[in-house]
Amino acid sequence: MSSPKSRPAIERLGRDIRGARLRRGMTVADLAIRAGASPSTLARLEKGDVGVALGTLADVLVVLGLIERLADLIDIRNDDLGLALAGEQTPKRGRSQGSMHRRKRVAGAASKVAVDVLDPDGAAF
């Protein structure tokens, strides 16, 4: 079942696939053989049936020479909203609480060792 918002887009996709097939002078049977699907499945795809598998769509696009379009359908490099949200959620680089405590312990231990010792003659070591 598809949402009312997605139905028009899927129907348009089906019409566009049909148009691409017809421009290439292919029958539904020819496309079905080349894509490894049944003619009835391709007819459903061209009508915008949401039950047709994505793999079938990909196979049809390979035959039509349009597979790059599927790969570029959601190009995350051009997803302005996604990039903005990811920028807000990226953790800031910094020290973890554990590493800060370890640094303090090491610094405290080093300061105890590095205490100047005065000898009776007044020389510091």
Buried (B, 14 or more C-beta within 10 A) or exposed (E): EEEEEEEEEBBEBBEEBBEBBEEEEBEBEBBBBBBEBBBEBBBBBBEBBEEBEEEBBEBBBBBBEEBEEBEEEEEEEEEEEEEEEEEEEEEEEEEEEEEEEEEEEEEEEEEEEEEEEEEEEEEEE
